[in-house]
Amino acid sequence: PPAGRDYLDRIRKACRHTLKLTDDLLTYSRLIRAPLHHERINLSDIAIEIIGEMRQAEPTRQVETVIAEGMTVSGEATLLRAVMENLLGNAWKYSGKKERAVIAFGAEERDNRQVYFVRDNGAGFDMAYSSRLFGVFQRLHKAEEFDGTGVGLATCQRIIHRHGGEIWAEAEPGKGATFYFTL
């Protein structure tokens, strides 16, 4: 009956969420122990690949992307790809309600160092809560608004710190967010 189907759908959804949460926690815990093997990698190429994968998953979605060329760094390729997947994935997710979404990846010089950024024009957030951004299970948006487990940005921070860098964000509600990081 319909009520039984509704219960089964809720159970399935809860199981999927628990599985995703478990996978995210395992990934997060592995970051503590995994040795770093530095190599030259092109973050621009990684960003293009990730955006391409997201476009394939949602082919009807209109998203303008601006990706700076030649962003080459030294680091652990698998871990830095995870950072890019999280940051670009968040930009994609949180700009999903915009009729004309814009996502950018680039870099700028600040205080004699290269600062990389991922910017979107999506939901943004109140900077008064920015101290919670990188905590495990900390979310600034309700689960009903945007899916997620609250582990992605904590994972990004852990990876970037392991590379000797920093990560921070600037945002405004309804006007998007920019995540900056150094390596």
C-alpha angles and dihedrals in degrees: 000000000000094000091053092050090050091054091048091049091052092048091049092049092049091049092051091049092049092049091050091048092050091050091049092050092049090051091048093050092049090058090069094060107029114108117234119240107189121211136154110273133175110231090189091060090047091050091051091051094048094047088049091054091050091049089052091051091050106024096168095054116105111219125161110214129194114191120178114226128238101021095161120173140167115247150096104311098208094049095045090049087055089054091051092046091052097045096042091041090054091047089051093046098044094046091050094103093053117102089215109029121191124194123181135186121190147115140249136189116253125170092346094305136101112252117193122204143191112202133185137174094224137111096319119186142240110274089216086078097043092111088070096053099094100038120110111259091008113136129176095195129055118259088238090060099044130006123233143110102243093244102097101081092042087054091050091051092049092050094046092048089051087056091052094254141116135234129202139153142221122199148151125208111263093004103078138250139264121208115200127194141174129202 
